[in-house]
Amino acid sequence: MISVFDPLRLGAVALDVLAAGRATAGALAARQQVRLTKLLDATVRGSPLYRERLKGKALGDLTLGTLPKVSKNELMARFDDWVTDPQLKLAELRSFVADPQRIGDSYLGKYLIWESSGTSNQPGVFVQDAQAMAVYDALEALRRSTPRTLQRWFDPMLMAERIAFVGATSGHFASFVSMQRMRQLNPWMAHNVRCFSILDSMGALVDKLNAFAPTVIATYPTFASVLADAASGGALQFLPKEVWTGGETLSVAVRRRVEQALGCSVRNSYGASEFMSIGWECSFGRMHANTDWVILEPVDERGLPMPAGLPSYSTLLTNLANHVQPLIRYDLGDQITVRHERCECGSSLPVIDVQGRRDDPLVMAGSNGRPVTLLPLALTTVLEDEAGVFDFHLRQRDDHTLVLRLEMHGAQAQSVVTRCRAVLQNFAATQGVVPIRVIAELGQVVPKGRSGKAQRVVARQNPKRH
């Protein structure tokens, strides 16, 4: 089934994105306000949940700061009342995302669906219509990879590139859905855009990438670092022109390592299932928030605004593009810092520093006598998808032992541990790791990071790092 795409909407949004890139701060604020008013109007008219919460308040009196903040768990608990289209039912959407054959397909002929991971204890289901997808498409095509803007202008759909996505391909995740959608919309790109599972062994992944020889690789920083090691060791037989990273925090050291080993530029982005294209990196290496289409509110522990220049405890997100599934002052859980200064690139879009997911790669003993790196996104994927566990803490004790902490206890917990131990040991074996032990710690609190999100995969103290 052909995916969600409206070329007229995309054209209109693209023109506005180009104009907003150099707009004044006042013009950006005006865009925000107009779009926020439209979002609130659509929400009050279409969402029973928000009508209930805002009962007695006139639309003209509503301001963003007076609205309550919301969390994924509370919205998902009332999903059918949250969305503005009564045709959308959570039970039916759960069935849709359970089918891997439907990844990238439209739902009801007009929606794109993706699911999030369980980093906030519960996976989410997110619905995008043609308007939201037009916004994401325009932001991705026109603001990512700015050092090659002229080439992107003549080739906005990346027709001349061979793109490899290396990530989670076992579910309806935003990045994978987007890649599959691109292949559907552009059948002639089917051979130029390929997706590779991060669950494959490193040797198999390197062999597949060598055969494809991509010019662009889109992946997580942890895998980009491992790929740099493969290049340095002579295993990589091609050199990409660009590496696009996202989904995890990209450190200065990892960026430098990847650029030096692969001889290419690294372009980092900031996105989430709740808004796919939150931030883009300019030619000066600074992250700009796309505040013409998304509002970010850095807040402290009490939910009060944080001043510019200081790191937040969390961040409230308002998606101005999506009127079907309103996200208004949604607690994203990420820690950001909004910078005072305007960027030398000339854009008025604010510069932000992002403290996102910081799970560790685990270096384990390999069966061939060499160390093997287990990527954190791969470990969390097998625990979520194969064991059905989302709230956990996995700590490395040594190069043969992992400690799995769960808050549950009792007979049910023992059954869950057995399932988790089996999938972790099987995954480690497929990666070439010697047989590992998995020790369970039950009935204990899963530690959270400062932002409130759990660091779910933690390496042993003083492991070898790159």
C-alpha positions in Angstrom: 0.0 0.0 0.0 1.4 3.4 -1.0 2.5 5.5 1.9 1.3 8.9 3.1 2.5 11.7 0.7 1.0 15.0 -0.6 3.3 16.8 -3.0 1.3 20.0 -2.9 1.6 20.2 0.9 5.3 19.3 0.7 5.9 22.1 -1.8 4.1 24.7 0.3 5.9 23.7 3.5 9.3 23.5 1.8 8.9 27.1 0.6 8.1 28.2 4.2 11.0 26.2 5.6 13.4 28.0 3.2 12.0 31.4 4.2 12.0 30.7 7.9 15.7 29.6 7.9 16.7 33.3 7.8 13.7 34.8 9.4 14.0 37.1 12.4 13.3 35.9 15.9 10.1 37.9 15.8 9.0 36.3 12.5 9.7 32.9 14.0 7.6 33.7 17.1 4.7 34.9 14.9 4.8 31.6 13.0 4.8 29.7 16.3 1.8 31.6 17.6 -0.3 31.2 14.4 0.4 27.4 14.4 -0.2 27.0 18.1 -3.6 28.7 17.7 -4.6 26.3 14.9 -3.3 23.3 16.9 -5.3 24.3 20.0 -8.5 24.9 17.9 -8.2 21.4 16.3 -7.4 19.9 19.7 -10.4 21.4 21.5 -12.7 20.5 18.7 -11.5 16.9 18.1 -10.0 15.5 21.3 -12.5 14.4 24.1 -9.6 14.2 26.5 -8.5 17.8 26.0 -12.1 19.0 26.0 -12.5 17.4 29.4 -9.3 19.0 30.7 -10.0 22.4 29.3 -13.7 22.5 30.1 -14.8 26.0 31.0 -11.8 27.7 29.3 -12.4 29.9 26.2 -10.0 29.1 23.3 -9.0 32.8 23.1 -7.9 32.7 26.7 -5.6 29.7 26.3 -1.8 30.2 26.4 0.8 27.6 26.3 2.1 28.3 29.8 -1.3 27.8 31.4 -1.9 24.3 29.9 -1.0 21.2 31.9 2.0 19.2 31.0 1.4 15.6 30.0 3.3 12.3 29.9 3.3 9.4 27.5 1.9 7.0 30.0 -1.2 9.1 30.8 -1.9 9.9 27.2 -1.5 6.3 26.1 -3.8 5.2 28.9 -6.6 7.2 27.2 -5.4 7.0 23.6 -8.9 6.7 22.0 -10.0 9.9 23.7 -6.7 11.7 23.0 -6.7 11.5 19.2 -8.9 13.8 17.2 -10.0 11.2 14.6 -12.5 8.7 16.2 -11.5 6.1 13.6 -8.2 5.7 15.4 -8.4 3.0 18.1 -5.4 1.8 20.0 -6.3 -1.9 19.9 -6.5 -1.8 16.1 -3.2 0.2 15.9 -1.5 -2.3 18.2 -2.5 -5.0 15.7 -1.2 -3.0 12.8 2.3 -2.4 14.3 2.5 -6.0 15.3 2.7 -6.9 11.6 6.2 -6.4 10.2 4.9 -6.7 6.7 3.0 -3.4 7.1 6.1 -1.3 8.0 5.9 1.9 5.8 2.3 1.2 4.7 -0.5 3.7 5.2 -3.2 3.1 7.8 -6.8 3.8 6.7 -5.2 5.1 3.5 -4.2 8.4 5.2 -1.9 7.9 8.2 1.6 6.7 8.8 2.1 4.8 12.1 5.2 4.2 14.2 6.0 3.0 17.6 8.5 4.2 20.2 10.8 2.2 22.4 10.0 1.8 26.1 12.5 4.2 27.6 9.7 5.8 29.6 8.4 2.4 30.8 5.8 2.1 28.1 6.1 2.0 24.3 4.1 4.6 22.5 2.1 4.5 19.2 2.3 7.7 17.1 0.1 8.7 14.2 1.2 11.1 11.4 -1.0 12.5 8.6 0.1 14.1 5.3 0.6 17.5 6.9 2.9 16.2 9.6 4.9 14.1 7.1 5.2 17.1 4.7 6.8 19.1 7.6 9.2 16.3 8.5 10.1 15.7 4.8 10.8 19.4 4.2 12.9 19.8 7.4 14.9 16.6 6.6 15.5 17.6 2.9 16.4 21.3 3.4 18.0 21.5 6.8 20.0 18.4 7.3 23.5 18.3 5.8 23.8 22.0 5.2 27.5 22.0 4.0 26.2 20.5 0.7 23.1 22.7 0.4 23.5 23.4 -3.4 23.7 19.7 -4.1 20.7 19.0 -1.8 18.7 21.7 -3.7 19.2 19.9 -7.0 18.9 16.5 -5.4 16.5 16.9 -2.5 15.3 13.3 -2.6 19.0 12.1 -2.5 18.7 10.3 -5.9 22.4 10.3 -6.5 23.3 8.7 -3.1 23.4 5.1 -1.9 22.0 5.3 1.6 22.4 2.6 4.2 20.4 2.8 7.4 21.8 0.6 10.2 19.4 0.4 13.1 16.4 -1.3 14.6 14.5 -3.0 11.8 12.3 -5.4 13.9 9.4 -3.0 14.4 7.5 0.1 13.2 10.2 2.5 14.5 10.2 6.0 13.1 13.6 5.9 11.3 12.9 2.5 9.8 9.4 3.3 8.8 10.7 6.5 7.1 13.3 4.6 5.1 10.7 2.0 4.0 8.4 4.8 3.0 11.1 6.4 0.9 11.6 3.2 -0.9 7.8 2.9 -1.6 7.5 6.5 -2.8 10.5 6.2 -5.1 10.6 2.7 -6.5 13.6 3.6 -8.6 15.5 4.2 -5.2 14.8 0.6 -4.0 18.3 -0.4 -4.9 19.9 2.8 -3.6 18.3 2.8 -0.1 18.9 -0.3 2.0 18.3 -1.1 5.7 20.5 -3.3 7.8 19.6 -4.7 11.2 21.7 -3.7 14.1 21.0 -7.2 15.5 23.3 -8.8 12.9 26.8 -9.7 14.0 29.4 -7.1 13.3 31.2 -9.3 10.8 28.0 -9.8 8.9 27.1 -6.1 8.9 30.6 -5.1 7.6 30.3 -7.7 4.8 26.9 -6.4 3.8 28.0 -2.8 3.9 31.1 -3.6 1.9 28.9 -5.2 -0.8 26.6 -2.2 -0.9 29.3 0.5 -0.6 27.0 3.3 0.6 27.8 7.0 0.1 25.7 7.9 3.2 25.3 5.9 6.4 22.5 6.7 8.8 23.0 5.1 12.2 23.6 5.5 15.9 26.8 7.1 17.3 27.8 3.8 19.0 27.6 1.9 15.7 29.5 4.7 13.9 32.3 4.3 16.4 32.5 0.6 15.9 32.5 1.1 12.1 35.4 3.5 12.6 37.3 0.7 14.4 36.5 -1.6 11.4 37.9 1.0 9.0 41.0 1.4 11.1 41.6 -2.3 11.1 41.3 -2.6 7.4 37.9 -4.5 7.3 36.0 -1.7 5.6 36.4 -1.6 1.8 34.6 1.7 1.1 34.5 5.2 2.6 31.2 7.1 2.8 30.9 10.8 2.1 28.6 11.4 5.1 27.6 9.7 8.3 24.3 10.8 9.8 23.9 10.1 13.5 21.0 10.3 15.9 19.2 8.4 18.6 22.0 8.7 21.1 24.3 11.4 22.4 27.2 12.1 20.0 30.4 12.9 22.0 33.2 15.1 20.6 35.6 12.2 20.9 33.3 9.8 18.9 32.7 12.5 16.2 36.4 13.0 15.8 37.1 9.3 15.7 34.5 8.7 13.0 35.6 11.6 10.9 39.3 10.6 11.0 38.8 6.9 10.5 36.2 7.2 7.7 37.5 10.5 6.2 33.9 11.9 5.9 31.7 14.5 7.5 29.5 13.6 10.4 26.0 15.2 10.6 24.2 14.8 13.9 20.5 15.4 14.3 18.0 15.4 17.1 14.6 13.8 16.8 12.1 11.7 18.6 9.0 9.6 17.9 7.0 12.6 19.0 8.6 14.9 16.5 10.9 13.4 13.9 13.0 16.4 13.1 13.5 18.5 16.3 17.0 19.7 15.5 19.6 19.9 12.8 23.3 20.6 12.7 24.6 23.6 10.8 28.0 23.9 9.0 29.5 25.3 12.3 28.5 22.0 14.1 25.9 23.6 16.3 22.4 22.1 16.8 19.5 24.3 15.9 16.0 23.6 17.0 13.3 23.7 14.3 11.2 26.1 16.4 9.1 27.2 13.4 7.4 23.8 13.8 8.1 22.6 17.3 8.1 24.4 20.7 10.6 23.2 23.3 10.3 24.3 27.0 13.3 23.5 29.2 12.0 23.0 32.7 13.3 22.2 36.2 12.2 19.5 38.6 9.0 21.4 39.4 8.1 21.9 35.8 9.1 25.6 35.9 10.9 27.3 33.0 14.7 27.1 33.0 16.7 30.2 31.9 18.8 30.1 28.8 22.4 28.8 29.4 21.4 26.3 32.1 20.7 22.6 31.5 17.1 21.6 32.1 15.8 18.7 34.2 13.4 17.8 31.4 11.9 19.3 28.2 8.3 19.9 27.3 7.5 19.5 23.6 4.6 20.9 21.6 4.3 19.5 18.0 2.8 22.3 15.8 2.5 20.0 12.8 0.4 17.2 14.1 -3.4 17.9 14.7 -4.4 14.2 14.7 -2.6 13.2 17.9 -2.0 16.5 19.8 1.3 16.7 21.7 1.0 19.8 23.8 3.5 20.4 26.6 4.5 16.7 26.4 7.2 15.7 28.9 9.9 14.4 26.5 12.4 13.6 29.3 15.4 14.9 27.5 17.8 17.4 29.1 18.6 20.4 26.9 20.4 23.7 27.2 19.3 26.7 25.1 22.2 28.9 24.3 22.1 32.7 24.6 24.2 33.5 21.6 23.2 33.6 17.9 25.1 31.2 15.7 27.7 32.4 13.2 25.8 30.6 10.4 23.3 33.4 10.4 20.2 31.4 11.4 17.8 32.8 14.0 16.7 29.3 15.0 18.0 28.8 18.6 21.1 26.8 19.3 20.6 23.9 21.8 22.8 21.4 23.5 21.1 18.0 24.0 21.8 15.4 26.6 20.0 12.4 25.2 20.3 8.7 25.6 23.7 7.7 26.9 23.6 3.9 27.1 27.0 2.3 26.9 28.4 -0.3 24.4 29.5 -3.4 26.2 32.9 -5.0 25.4 32.7 -8.7 26.0 35.0 -11.7 25.5 34.8 -13.1 22.0 34.9 -16.8 21.1 37.9 -16.1 18.8 39.9 -14.5 21.5 39.2 -11.0 20.4 36.8 -8.6 22.2 33.3 -8.2 20.8 31.3 -5.0 21.2 27.5 -5.4 22.0 25.7 -2.2 20.9 23.2 -0.8 23.5 20.5 -0.3 21.0 20.7 -3.9 20.0 20.6 -5.1 23.6 17.5 -3.0 24.4 15.8 -4.1 21.1 16.1 -7.8 21.9 14.9 -7.3 25.5 11.9 -5.3 24.3 11.0 -7.2 21.1 11.9 -10.7 22.1 11.5 -10.7 25.9 8.7 -8.1 26.1 10.5 -6.2 28.9 10.8 -2.4 28.9 11.7 -1.3 32.4 15.1 -2.7 33.2 18.7 -2.0 34.0 21.5 -4.0 32.4 24.9 -3.7 33.9 28.1 -5.4 32.9 30.0 -7.0 35.7 32.9 -8.4 33.7 33.6 -9.6 30.1 31.5 -12.7 30.7 28.8 -11.5 33.0 25.7 -9.2 32.8 23.5 -8.2 35.7 19.8 -7.6 34.9 17.8 -5.6 37.4 14.0 -5.6 37.3 11.6 -3.9 39.7 9.2 -6.9 39.6 9.3 -9.8 41.9 7.6 -13.2 42.6 6.8 -16.1 40.3 6.1 -13.8 37.3 9.5 -12.2 37.7 11.2 -15.5 37.6 9.5 -16.3 34.3 10.5 -13.0 32.9 14.1 -13.5 34.0 14.2 -16.9 32.3 13.0 -15.3 29.1 15.4 -12.4 29.3 18.4 -14.7 30.1 17.6 -16.8 27.0 17.3 -13.9 24.6 20.5 -12.2 25.9 22.5 -15.4 25.8 21.3 -16.2 22.3 22.0 -12.7 21.0 25.5 -12.7 22.6 26.2 -16.0 20.9 25.1 -14.8 17.5 27.5 -11.9 17.9 30.5 -14.2 18.6 30.7 -13.8 22.4 31.7 -16.7 24.6 28.8 -18.0 26.7 27.7 -15.4 29.2 26.1 -15.4 32.6 23.1 -13.3 33.3 22.5 -12.6 37.0 19.1 -11.3 38.1 18.5 -8.6 40.7 14.7 -8.6 41.4 12.5 -6.2 43.3 15.0 -3.3 43.2 14.4 0.2 41.9 15.7 0.7 38.3 18.0 3.7 38.5 17.2 6.8 36.5 19.4 9.5 35.0 19.1 13.1 36.0 16.6 13.7 33.3 14.4 11.0 34.7 15.1 8.5 31.9 16.8 5.3 32.8 20.3 4.6 31.6 19.4 1.1 30.7 22.8 -0.3 29.6 25.9 0.4 31.6 29.4 -0.8 31.0 31.7 -2.0 33.7 34.0 0.5 35.4 37.0 1.6 33.3 36.3 -0.4 30.2 38.4 0.3 27.1 36.8 3.2 25.4 37.3 4.9 22.0 
